[in-house]
Structure formats: structure tokens, C-alpha cells
């Protein structure tokens, strides 16, 4: 059986290829860095097929793009599960083979662990710019509110000036992501 090169998850694609959105963050004057994230590509279902028909293929592609084994992804999901249980390697293998579909909890954990938008996991479509836009978590929003309060307070004390720098926040998130991925890759 001949493989379609478009669906081969081992084949790395350049950010200039059509249907690929890179997770490289670049800010003018601030430098750039690459977060260890999945390079999304268009993986929509064939016409007249259910969107979830390629869900397993999308999970496998994202896992391979991050250079994670099924067991490593299982360990990584524990970092993103509020209960700390994560997803079992058996469950992940069943999702990838198309044997079963994840529930809402599992979708949430997979999207968080793989850092992929839910819309892409469900539909495989990267055409919408909003679906790939990074979103702040509730904890990050609380920290930003606190920092803004500190900035307002500091204006009364001319000696200190606090600045919320989006680049630094993104770099911190990328460093934390890299550390979590390295921890998950260790057997």
C-alpha cells in the first residue's frame, strides 16, 4: 500500500509549505525564539466524511511532531490534567488507531498537552487565524491583573516602574513548555 506523502507524520514540512502555520514568535527589536509546539497543517476530513474521521491521524501527527512516544505523551498529559491522572498510553493508542474517540475531558487534556487548538483537533483546519492565536489561561490572566495593580501602585512611587512585557511572558511559557516536554520524554 503506497503512502500519501501529505499524510506522512514523519515528513517534516517547512513553514513556507502551504497549509502550515509555524509557532515561531518574532517581535520587532526583541529577538525571536521557537516554542516547542506543533507545526499545524491542514488535515481536514475528506468530503462527505465526518470531521472526527481523521482525529487519530491528527493526534499521531501532533505527537510525532513533538517527538513524543505514546508513553511520553501519557506522562505529559498528567502535567495538564487538574486531577493529575492524565491519559493512559492505551487510551491514546486507541484514539490514534480510530478504535475510540476521546470525551470532553480527554479533548481538553490533549489540546493542553499538545498545545493545539481544539478546532484543529476536531476539524484539522488551519485556515482560521483565530484558532491558532495563543490564549492566556485563567491563572495567567490573574497574574497580569496583579501586575497591572502593581504598575498602578508603582506610579505613586516614582522609583519603581513595572512593565508587563508580552515577549517575556511568551518566553517564560516557552521555557516551561520545554521543561514539561523534556520531563515527559524521559522514560
Buried (B, 14 or more C-beta within 10 A) or exposed (E): EEEEEEEEBEEEBEEEEEBBBBBEBEEEEBEEBEBBBBBBBBBBBEEEEEBBEBBBBBBBBBBBBBEBBBBBBBBBBBBBBEEEEBBEBEBBBBBBEEEEEBEEEBBBBBBBBBBBBBBBBBBBBBEEEEBBEBEEEEEEEEBBEEBEEEBEEBEEEEEEEBEEEEBEBBBEBBEEBEEBBEEBBEE
